[in-house]
Amino acid sequence: MYSFIGRQVRIYLYTREGEMIGLIFGRVADVAPKVEVRPGMKKDLAFVVDINVPEGEVSYRHVYEEENEGWFAIQDMEIIEEDEVVPGWFKN
């Protein structure tokens, strides 16, 4: 989990019902293991900064009105290479 710090990541955004609604990119600045996100549910989280929204996607705004940073579940992200520009599901 700590290997995410400083790395560029792709984050998949989902509705509460589990439908994917988009993706964003950013850099992991910090991590927090086993955070209770609701009673009885703990997740490993990463604090992501320098959020970049791909063209055509809905702009991302954190619930606390911060535009370029926020906490995300590590299970919803993947480390990407700096020169990678094509989302993972379009790769051959």
C-alpha positions as CSV (number, residue, x, y, z in Angstrom):
1,M,0.0,0.0,0.0
2,Y,2.8,2.5,0.8
3,S,4.3,1.8,-2.6
4,F,1.5,4.1,-4.0
5,I,3.0,7.2,-2.4
6,G,4.4,9.5,-5.0
7,R,3.1,7.4,-7.9
8,Q,0.7,8.5,-10.6
9,V,-2.6,6.7,-10.4
10,R,-5.8,6.2,-12.4
11,I,-8.9,6.2,-10.2
12,Y,-12.2,4.7,-11.2
13,L,-15.2,6.5,-9.8
14,Y,-18.4,4.6,-9.0
15,T,-21.9,5.5,-7.8
16,R,-23.1,4.1,-4.5
17,E,-24.9,1.4,-6.5
18,G,-21.5,0.3,-8.0
19,E,-21.8,1.7,-11.5
20,M,-18.7,3.2,-13.0
21,I,-19.3,6.9,-13.8
22,G,-15.8,8.0,-14.9
23,L,-12.1,8.2,-14.1
24,I,-9.6,10.7,-13.0
25,F,-5.8,10.8,-12.7
26,G,-3.6,12.1,-9.9
27,R,-0.6,11.6,-7.7
28,V,-0.8,9.8,-4.3
29,A,0.5,12.0,-1.5
30,D,-0.4,9.9,1.5
31,V,-2.2,6.6,2.5
32,A,-4.3,5.6,5.5
33,P,-4.8,1.9,6.2
34,K,-8.1,0.4,7.5
35,V,-10.1,3.6,7.8
36,E,-13.7,3.1,8.9
37,V,-15.7,4.6,6.0
38,R,-19.0,3.6,7.6
39,P,-20.0,1.4,10.6
40,G,-18.5,-2.0,10.1
41,M,-16.7,-1.2,6.8
42,K,-13.0,-0.4,6.7
43,K,-11.0,0.5,3.6
44,D,-7.4,1.4,2.8
45,L,-7.4,5.0,1.5
46,A,-5.0,7.2,-0.5
47,F,-4.9,11.0,-0.5
48,V,-4.6,12.0,-4.2
49,V,-3.4,15.5,-5.3
50,D,-3.0,17.1,-8.7
51,I,-6.2,15.5,-9.9
52,N,-6.5,15.7,-13.7
53,V,-9.9,14.9,-15.4
54,P,-9.6,13.6,-18.9
55,E,-11.3,15.6,-21.7
56,G,-14.9,14.7,-22.0
57,E,-15.3,13.5,-18.5
58,V,-17.4,15.3,-15.9
59,S,-15.2,17.5,-13.8
60,Y,-14.4,16.1,-10.3
61,R,-15.1,18.1,-7.1
62,H,-14.6,16.6,-3.7
63,V,-17.4,16.6,-1.3
64,Y,-15.6,19.3,0.7
65,E,-15.3,21.5,-2.5
66,E,-11.6,20.9,-3.0
67,E,-11.1,20.6,-6.8
68,N,-7.7,18.9,-7.1
69,E,-7.4,16.6,-4.2
70,G,-9.3,14.0,-2.2
71,W,-9.3,10.6,-0.4
72,F,-10.1,7.5,-2.5
73,A,-10.2,3.8,-1.8
74,I,-7.0,2.1,-3.0
75,Q,-9.2,-0.8,-4.4
76,D,-10.5,1.7,-7.0
77,M,-7.1,2.8,-8.3
78,E,-4.1,1.5,-10.2
79,I,-0.6,2.8,-10.6
80,I,0.1,4.0,-14.1
81,E,3.3,4.8,-16.0
82,E,4.0,8.5,-16.6
83,D,3.7,8.2,-20.4
84,E,0.5,6.1,-20.4
85,V,-2.4,8.0,-21.8
86,V,-4.9,5.3,-22.8
87,P,-7.2,4.0,-20.1
88,G,-6.6,0.4,-19.2
89,W,-9.7,-1.1,-20.7
90,F,-8.7,0.1,-24.2
91,K,-5.3,-1.7,-24.1
92,N,-4.8,-4.7,-26.4
